[in-house]
Amino acid sequence: MLGRYDDFPRGTPCYAQFAYSSAMQTLQTAIVQALRRANQQTIDLATLTPASPPNCCVNFEVGIADGDAFNFLDQKELDTLEKALKVQSLPILDVFCAARYHIKKEKGKEKSLQFDYSVLRFTFENKDIELFLHHIRGIQRIPRKDLILFLKSRIDQELIEKQHETLVLRNLF
């Protein structure tokens, strides 16, 4: 089933709740577009968390669930999702997120560091959105709450760009 991962972990250590007042399809389209953009960028880790090593950057690799697998969120997958969202909003959107870290060295060289792997579940009901984040593996250079706030800011950017209301954070645990 598009958007849902069959084996999503049960114990979820980090949780956020948001409110959104416009159409869910608008929000879900903004979410997948924000995730797609994150797939294409190198980000200075210090902009995500103050506990960053010097000159450390992160690249995200994001996949969208489809039953028992995740599909890399490239342009083709984005088009598929946007087409599906025009027909009907999704009750659940599960996402795999790999954070690939590297330190910039002299003369343009990079040193790769250990990756982090997480799965996220967005649930949508009425005007409430819940986000569950489960860290699977890695040393967690980005604290879970910082990752959620980063994702919120990226989604908000997409919504603002399309002149829609932004998410309202209600709870973050």
N, C-alpha and C positions, 0 to 999 in steps of 0.2 A: 504494500500500500504506500503510495507516494506520501512522503513526509513522516512516516512512522517507522521506527526501528523496532523489530520484534523482540530483541533481547536487551532493551534499555535497562540499565542497572536499577535495582529497587532502592537501595540506600543512597540518598542524595544529600550530600553534606552542605550544599550552598543553595539558597533559594532567594528569589526576588519576586515581588509582585508589583505590577504596573497597572495603571488605568489608561484607557485610550477611548476617546469619544467619537471618532469617525468610524467608517466602515472597516471591518476586519480585513477585507481583501486589500484595501489600501495599505494597511499596516503590514500585512504579510508580504506584499510586494516590496515595500520599503525594507523589510528585514532581509529578504533574499538578495536585493540589490546591494545593501550594505555589506553583506557577507561576501558577495562576489567581488566588490571593490577591495575588501580586505585581502582577498586571494591574490591581488595584483600589486601589493605594496610592501615595501620594506619600511618598518617603523622603528624609530629610536625607542628602545625599551624604557628609557627614563621618562618618556611621555605617558607611559602606562602605569608605572610604579616607581616610587622613590627608591626602592631597594634594588636598583639596577647596577650591575657592574659598569665601569666606564667603557664607552664606545661599543656597547652591546646593542644589537638590533634584533628584531624578530620579524619573521615572515610567517603568515598563517596559511595553512592549507585546510580548506573547509569543504566538507561533503554533506549532502542532503540525503536523508534516509529514504530508502525504497524497499521496505520489507526486511530482508535479512542482510542488506548491504547499504553502503553509503556511496553515492555517486559524487565525484569531484565536481564542485560548482564552477563549471566553465560556462562559456556563453551558450552552448547548446543546452545544458541543464537549466540555466537561467530562463531561456526561452520556453522550455517545457513547463517549468514552474509558473511562469507568468501566464502562459496559455491556460493552465489548469486553474489558476486563481481567478481568471476572468469568468470562469464558469461557476466556481464555488470556493468559499474559503475552506481552509483545512482546520480540523479540530486540534491537531497536534502537528508540530514541526520539530523533528529531531535532527540534530546537527552534530557531525563529528568535527573536531577542531584540533589540528596539530599545530603547535607553536614551535617553529624552528629557529633556534637562537644562533647567533654568530657574533664574534667580536671583530671589529675592523682593526686590522694591523697596518703597519707601515707599508708603503708602496702598493696600496690597494688590495693587499692580501687579506683573507678572512680566516678565522679559526672557528670551526663549528663546535657548538656546545651541545649537551644533551637536550633532546626534544621533550616537550610535554604533550600529552594526549588527553583530551577531554571529550565528553559528550554533553550536549545541552538539549533540553526539552522545553520548547515553548508550548504552553497550552492556552487555548483561547476559549473563553466562555463569556458571552454578553460583552461587556466592556472591560472585563478583567483579563489580564495576561499574567501568567505565571511562568517563571523561568527557573528550571532546575539544572544545576551544573554538577556534574560528577567528574572528578579528576581521576583518570585511569592510571596513568603512568608518567614518570618524570619527577624532577625535583621541584617543580612548581615555582618557576622564577616569577611568574605573574600570580599574585594572590587571587583566589577565586572572586572575591568582591571587586577587585580592580578590573578583572576581565569582564565581569558583568557591567560595570560602569563604562568601560571602554565600548562594549557592544551597544549599550544604551545611547552613548554619544554618537556613534556611527549611524544608528537607526534614526536618531533625532535629526542628524544632518540630512539624511535622505528625505525625511518628512518635511523639513523646512524648505528644502530645495523645490519640493512639489507643492509648497504653500499649504501644508496640513499641520494640524496640531501635533505637538510632541508627546512622548510618553511622560506620565507622571509616576514617579517612584513612590510606592506606598510602603513597602517593606523590603529589607535586605538582611538576610541572616546567613 
